[in-house]
Amino acid sequence: MLKSGPFGGDQQLGSLISQGKVDVVIFFWNPMQPEPHDVDVKALLRIAVLYNVPTACNRSTADFIISSPLMKGPYTPKVRDYTTYAKRALPF
C-alpha cells in the first residue's frame, strides 16, 4: 500500500513506474488548490511521461483510457532508450 503523497507516496509511485510495474496512472488533483507538495506531483507526472505510461489528470481523459480497446488485451508501450542521453558529457 502506498503512502499519501505528502508522506512519500508520489515517490513510491514514481519508483514503481520506473520499474515497469504501473500500466496506467489516473491522478486527479484540484487545479484551483495549491498543493504543498506540488514539486513532488510534478516529478511524478514527469516520470509517467518519461516512461510513456498513459496518464489521466481529469475525468474525460480517464474515461478515454479506461474505455480504450487497448485496455482489453496485452499492450507493450514503446519506451525511449535514454542511454545516450544519460551517458552524455556534462559541461562543468
VMD Tcl script that builds the backbone (N, CA, C; Angstrom):
set m [mol new atoms 276]
animate dup $m
set s [atomselect $m all]
$s set {name element resname resid chain x y z} {
  {N N MET 1 A 0.839 -1.168 0.000}
  {CA C MET 1 A 0.000 0.000 0.000}
  {C C MET 1 A 0.896 1.248 0.000}
  {N N LEU 2 A 0.554 2.190 -0.838}
  {CA C LEU 2 A 1.346 3.410 -0.930}
  {C C LEU 2 A 0.900 4.429 0.112}
  {N N LYS 3 A 1.841 5.242 0.518}
  {CA C LYS 3 A 1.534 6.300 1.472}
  {C C LYS 3 A 0.858 7.466 0.757}
  {N N SER 4 A 0.328 8.380 1.534}
  {CA C SER 4 A -0.236 9.614 0.992}
  {C C SER 4 A 0.886 10.407 0.326}
  {N N GLY 5 A 0.518 11.202 -0.673}
  {CA C GLY 5 A 1.503 11.984 -1.412}
  {C C GLY 5 A 2.478 12.765 -0.558}
  {N N PRO 6 A 2.009 13.579 0.388}
  {CA C PRO 6 A 2.932 14.371 1.199}
  {C C PRO 6 A 3.862 13.526 2.074}
  {N N PHE 7 A 3.532 12.249 2.265}
  {CA C PHE 7 A 4.363 11.367 3.078}
  {C C PHE 7 A 5.236 10.440 2.227}
  {N N GLY 8 A 5.395 10.771 0.948}
  {CA C GLY 8 A 6.277 9.995 0.082}
  {C C GLY 8 A 5.579 9.114 -0.922}
  {N N GLY 9 A 4.258 9.139 -0.951}
  {CA C GLY 9 A 3.521 8.294 -1.891}
  {C C GLY 9 A 3.820 8.601 -3.346}
  {N N ASP 10 A 4.041 9.884 -3.651}
  {CA C ASP 10 A 4.379 10.262 -5.033}
  {C C ASP 10 A 5.684 9.589 -5.460}
  {N N GLN 11 A 6.676 9.605 -4.565}
  {CA C GLN 11 A 7.957 8.981 -4.875}
  {C C GLN 11 A 7.826 7.459 -4.970}
  {N N GLN 12 A 6.998 6.874 -4.110}
  {CA C GLN 12 A 6.778 5.432 -4.188}
  {C C GLN 12 A 6.179 5.048 -5.541}
  {N N LEU 13 A 5.183 5.808 -5.960}
  {CA C LEU 13 A 4.547 5.527 -7.244}
  {C C LEU 13 A 5.528 5.753 -8.390}
  {N N GLY 14 A 6.323 6.802 -8.311}
  {CA C GLY 14 A 7.336 7.056 -9.334}
  {C C GLY 14 A 8.329 5.904 -9.439}
  {N N SER 15 A 8.703 5.345 -8.306}
  {CA C SER 15 A 9.606 4.196 -8.295}
  {C C SER 15 A 8.969 2.994 -8.988}
  {N N LEU 16 A 7.706 2.747 -8.705}
  {CA C LEU 16 A 7.005 1.634 -9.356}
  {C C LEU 16 A 6.917 1.846 -10.865}
  {N N ILE 17 A 6.691 3.095 -11.277}
  {CA C ILE 17 A 6.638 3.403 -12.715}
  {C C ILE 17 A 7.993 3.095 -13.353}
  {N N SER 18 A 9.078 3.534 -12.729}
  {CA C SER 18 A 10.415 3.326 -13.309}
  {C C SER 18 A 10.800 1.851 -13.341}
  {N N GLN 19 A 10.165 1.035 -12.511}
  {CA C GLN 19 A 10.419 -0.406 -12.513}
  {C C GLN 19 A 9.513 -1.148 -13.495}
  {N N GLY 20 A 8.632 -0.414 -14.181}
  {CA C GLY 20 A 7.731 -1.039 -15.146}
  {C C GLY 20 A 6.558 -1.763 -14.508}
  {N N LYS 21 A 6.208 -1.400 -13.270}
  {CA C LYS 21 A 5.140 -2.081 -12.545}
  {C C LYS 21 A 3.806 -1.343 -12.578}
  {N N VAL 22 A 3.732 -0.256 -13.350}
  {CA C VAL 22 A 2.493 0.529 -13.432}
  {C C VAL 22 A 2.105 0.640 -14.905}
  {N N ASP 23 A 0.850 0.294 -15.211}
  {CA C ASP 23 A 0.369 0.344 -16.592}
  {C C ASP 23 A -0.326 1.658 -16.922}
  {N N VAL 24 A -1.025 2.235 -15.953}
  {CA C VAL 24 A -1.818 3.451 -16.165}
  {C C VAL 24 A -1.789 4.272 -14.879}
  {N N VAL 25 A -1.742 5.591 -15.032}
  {CA C VAL 25 A -1.846 6.482 -13.872}
  {C C VAL 25 A -3.093 7.340 -14.041}
  {N N ILE 26 A -3.983 7.282 -13.077}
  {CA C ILE 26 A -5.134 8.180 -13.034}
  {C C ILE 26 A -4.964 8.983 -11.757}
  {N N PHE 27 A -4.662 10.254 -11.930}
  {CA C PHE 27 A -4.239 11.103 -10.821}
  {C C PHE 27 A -5.062 12.381 -10.837}
  {N N PHE 28 A -6.122 12.389 -10.065}
  {CA C PHE 28 A -6.983 13.573 -10.004}
  {C C PHE 28 A -6.430 14.547 -8.971}
  {N N TRP 29 A -6.387 15.790 -9.338}
  {CA C TRP 29 A -5.948 16.836 -8.420}
  {C C TRP 29 A -6.758 18.086 -8.702}
  {N N ASN 30 A -6.797 18.951 -7.742}
  {CA C ASN 30 A -7.590 20.162 -7.855}
  {C C ASN 30 A -6.707 21.309 -8.348}
  {N N PRO 31 A -6.883 21.752 -9.592}
  {CA C PRO 31 A -6.035 22.816 -10.122}
  {C C PRO 31 A -6.289 24.173 -9.465}
  {N N MET 32 A -7.366 24.286 -8.721}
  {CA C MET 32 A -7.697 25.547 -8.051}
  {C C MET 32 A -7.101 25.632 -6.651}
  {N N GLN 33 A -6.508 24.548 -6.203}
  {CA C GLN 33 A -5.964 24.490 -4.847}
  {C C GLN 33 A -4.456 24.245 -4.906}
  {N N PRO 34 A -3.644 25.167 -4.413}
  {CA C PRO 34 A -2.197 24.921 -4.406}
  {C C PRO 34 A -1.864 23.766 -3.454}
  {N N GLU 35 A -1.003 22.883 -3.897}
  {CA C GLU 35 A -0.607 21.732 -3.091}
  {C C GLU 35 A 0.756 22.003 -2.468}
  {N N PRO 36 A 0.921 21.683 -1.181}
  {CA C PRO 36 A 2.216 21.912 -0.544}
  {C C PRO 36 A 3.319 21.021 -1.123}
  {N N HIS 37 A 2.942 19.906 -1.718}
  {CA C HIS 37 A 3.932 19.010 -2.314}
  {C C HIS 37 A 3.846 19.058 -3.848}
  {N N ASP 38 A 3.595 20.250 -4.378}
  {CA C ASP 38 A 3.441 20.451 -5.817}
  {C C ASP 38 A 4.658 19.963 -6.601}
  {N N VAL 39 A 5.835 20.164 -6.077}
  {CA C VAL 39 A 7.058 19.726 -6.748}
  {C C VAL 39 A 7.062 18.208 -6.890}
  {N N ASP 40 A 6.593 17.510 -5.860}
  {CA C ASP 40 A 6.535 16.046 -5.911}
  {C C ASP 40 A 5.532 15.568 -6.955}
  {N N VAL 41 A 4.405 16.252 -7.043}
  {CA C VAL 41 A 3.383 15.902 -8.033}
  {C C VAL 41 A 3.945 16.088 -9.438}
  {N N LYS 42 A 4.632 17.188 -9.671}
  {CA C LYS 42 A 5.228 17.434 -10.996}
  {C C LYS 42 A 6.285 16.383 -11.319}
  {N N ALA 43 A 7.065 15.969 -10.334}
  {CA C ALA 43 A 8.067 14.930 -10.558}
  {C C ALA 43 A 7.396 13.609 -10.929}
  {N N LEU 44 A 6.302 13.282 -10.263}
  {CA C LEU 44 A 5.566 12.057 -10.574}
  {C C LEU 44 A 5.046 12.090 -12.010}
  {N N LEU 45 A 4.442 13.188 -12.399}
  {CA C LEU 45 A 3.923 13.305 -13.765}
  {C C LEU 45 A 5.054 13.262 -14.789}
  {N N ARG 46 A 6.191 13.836 -14.450}
  {CA C ARG 46 A 7.350 13.799 -15.348}
  {C C ARG 46 A 7.812 12.352 -15.555}
  {N N ILE 47 A 7.881 11.567 -14.497}
  {CA C ILE 47 A 8.290 10.164 -14.596}
  {C C ILE 47 A 7.293 9.378 -15.454}
  {N N ALA 48 A 5.999 9.633 -15.266}
  {CA C ALA 48 A 4.979 8.943 -16.062}
  {C C ALA 48 A 5.152 9.249 -17.548}
  {N N VAL 49 A 5.458 10.487 -17.875}
  {CA C VAL 49 A 5.682 10.856 -19.279}
  {C C VAL 49 A 6.973 10.229 -19.793}
  {N N LEU 50 A 8.024 10.274 -18.986}
  {CA C LEU 50 A 9.319 9.723 -19.377}
  {C C LEU 50 A 9.215 8.240 -19.722}
  {N N TYR 51 A 8.435 7.491 -18.940}
  {CA C TYR 51 A 8.281 6.055 -19.166}
  {C C TYR 51 A 7.069 5.718 -20.024}
  {N N ASN 52 A 6.464 6.728 -20.627}
  {CA C ASN 52 A 5.375 6.551 -21.590}
  {C C ASN 52 A 4.194 5.784 -20.988}
  {N N VAL 53 A 3.833 6.120 -19.762}
  {CA C VAL 53 A 2.690 5.499 -19.091}
  {C C VAL 53 A 1.464 6.378 -19.336}
  {N N PRO 54 A 0.377 5.812 -19.861}
  {CA C PRO 54 A -0.834 6.608 -20.056}
  {C C PRO 54 A -1.254 7.255 -18.733}
  {N N THR 55 A -1.494 8.570 -18.786}
  {CA C THR 55 A -1.773 9.326 -17.569}
  {C C THR 55 A -2.996 10.201 -17.757}
  {N N ALA 56 A -3.914 10.124 -16.811}
  {CA C ALA 56 A -5.106 10.969 -16.834}
  {C C ALA 56 A -5.106 11.834 -15.589}
  {N N CYS 57 A -5.359 13.112 -15.793}
  {CA C CYS 57 A -5.476 14.047 -14.668}
  {C C CYS 57 A -6.877 14.633 -14.580}
  {N N ASN 58 A -7.783 14.150 -15.427}
  {CA C ASN 58 A -9.175 14.609 -15.353}
  {C C ASN 58 A -10.106 13.470 -15.776}
  {N N ARG 59 A -11.360 13.641 -15.490}
  {CA C ARG 59 A -12.355 12.588 -15.721}
  {C C ARG 59 A -12.467 12.200 -17.194}
  {N N SER 60 A -12.455 13.165 -18.084}
  {CA C SER 60 A -12.609 12.858 -19.513}
  {C C SER 60 A -11.471 11.976 -20.019}
  {N N THR 61 A -10.253 12.331 -19.666}
  {CA C THR 61 A -9.110 11.537 -20.112}
  {C C THR 61 A -9.149 10.147 -19.496}
  {N N ALA 62 A -9.512 10.051 -18.223}
  {CA C ALA 62 A -9.635 8.746 -17.576}
  {C C ALA 62 A -10.683 7.892 -18.293}
  {N N ASP 63 A -11.816 8.479 -18.657}
  {CA C ASP 63 A -12.849 7.749 -19.396}
  {C C ASP 63 A -12.310 7.220 -20.720}
  {N N PHE 64 A -11.547 8.056 -21.438}
  {CA C PHE 64 A -10.970 7.630 -22.718}
  {C C PHE 64 A -10.000 6.471 -22.514}
  {N N ILE 65 A -9.152 6.557 -21.510}
  {CA C ILE 65 A -8.180 5.495 -21.258}
  {C C ILE 65 A -8.893 4.198 -20.894}
  {N N ILE 66 A -9.819 4.278 -19.955}
  {CA C ILE 66 A -10.495 3.075 -19.471}
  {C C ILE 66 A -11.339 2.419 -20.556}
  {N N SER 67 A -11.953 3.211 -21.417}
  {CA C SER 67 A -12.817 2.638 -22.457}
  {C C SER 67 A -12.061 2.291 -23.741}
  {N N SER 68 A -10.761 2.524 -23.781}
  {CA C SER 68 A -9.968 2.230 -24.974}
  {C C SER 68 A -9.946 0.736 -25.262}
  {N N PRO 69 A -10.049 0.342 -26.534}
  {CA C PRO 69 A -9.935 -1.075 -26.893}
  {C C PRO 69 A -8.573 -1.653 -26.497}
  {N N LEU 70 A -7.571 -0.798 -26.344}
  {CA C LEU 70 A -6.238 -1.274 -25.949}
  {C C LEU 70 A -6.212 -1.808 -24.515}
  {N N MET 71 A -7.244 -1.485 -23.714}
  {CA C MET 71 A -7.316 -1.977 -22.337}
  {C C MET 71 A -7.746 -3.448 -22.270}
  {N N LYS 72 A -8.218 -3.997 -23.377}
  {CA C LYS 72 A -8.781 -5.349 -23.373}
  {C C LYS 72 A -7.765 -6.453 -23.668}
  {N N GLY 73 A -6.541 -6.098 -23.939}
  {CA C GLY 73 A -5.546 -7.114 -24.259}
  {C C GLY 73 A -4.155 -6.642 -23.890}
  {N N PRO 74 A -3.174 -7.471 -24.179}
  {CA C PRO 74 A -1.807 -7.080 -23.854}
  {C C PRO 74 A -1.354 -5.889 -24.701}
  {N N TYR 75 A -0.607 -5.036 -24.098}
  {CA C TYR 75 A -0.088 -3.852 -24.790}
  {C C TYR 75 A 1.295 -3.559 -24.240}
  {N N THR 76 A 2.241 -3.384 -25.117}
  {CA C THR 76 A 3.592 -3.042 -24.693}
  {C C THR 76 A 3.904 -1.632 -25.173}
  {N N PRO 77 A 3.980 -0.686 -24.246}
  {CA C PRO 77 A 4.293 0.690 -24.666}
  {C C PRO 77 A 5.734 0.785 -25.135}
  {N N LYS 78 A 5.973 1.680 -26.050}
  {CA C LYS 78 A 7.332 1.925 -26.518}
  {C C LYS 78 A 7.982 2.921 -25.564}
  {N N VAL 79 A 9.056 2.485 -24.940}
  {CA C VAL 79 A 9.789 3.340 -24.018}
  {C C VAL 79 A 11.094 3.724 -24.692}
  {N N ARG 80 A 11.332 4.995 -24.770}
  {CA C ARG 80 A 12.521 5.513 -25.425}
  {C C ARG 80 A 13.771 5.097 -24.655}
  {N N ASP 81 A 14.834 4.789 -25.395}
  {CA C ASP 81 A 16.111 4.436 -24.784}
  {C C ASP 81 A 16.893 5.720 -24.521}
  {N N TYR 82 A 17.095 6.013 -23.253}
  {CA C TYR 82 A 17.782 7.241 -22.862}
  {C C TYR 82 A 19.250 6.998 -22.511}
  {N N THR 83 A 19.822 5.863 -22.928}
  {CA C THR 83 A 21.201 5.531 -22.585}
  {C C THR 83 A 22.173 6.596 -23.069}
  {N N THR 84 A 22.047 7.005 -24.311}
  {CA C THR 84 A 22.949 8.026 -24.857}
  {C C THR 84 A 22.815 9.330 -24.089}
  {N N TYR 85 A 21.611 9.699 -23.775}
  {CA C TYR 85 A 21.374 10.933 -23.019}
  {C C TYR 85 A 22.001 10.846 -21.628}
  {N N ALA 86 A 21.830 9.703 -20.974}
  {CA C ALA 86 A 22.351 9.541 -19.612}
  {C C ALA 86 A 23.870 9.533 -19.571}
  {N N LYS 87 A 24.510 9.087 -20.660}
  {CA C LYS 87 A 25.979 8.987 -20.694}
  {C C LYS 87 A 26.655 10.193 -21.333}
  {N N ARG 88 A 25.893 11.211 -21.676}
  {CA C ARG 88 A 26.462 12.376 -22.342}
  {C C ARG 88 A 27.437 13.109 -21.414}
  {N N ALA 89 A 28.372 13.795 -22.015}
  {CA C ALA 89 A 29.324 14.592 -21.245}
  {C C ALA 89 A 28.622 15.848 -20.735}
  {N N LEU 90 A 28.812 16.142 -19.480}
  {CA C LEU 90 A 28.200 17.320 -18.886}
  {C C LEU 90 A 29.241 18.428 -18.753}
  {N N PRO 91 A 28.869 19.639 -19.160}
  {CA C PRO 91 A 29.818 20.760 -19.004}
  {C C PRO 91 A 29.900 21.180 -17.529}
  {N N PHE 92 A 31.088 21.356 -17.054}
  {CA C PHE 92 A 31.275 21.805 -15.678}
  {C C PHE 92 A 31.980 23.112 -15.635}
}
mol reanalyze $m
mol bondsrecalc $m
mol representation Tube
mol addrep $m
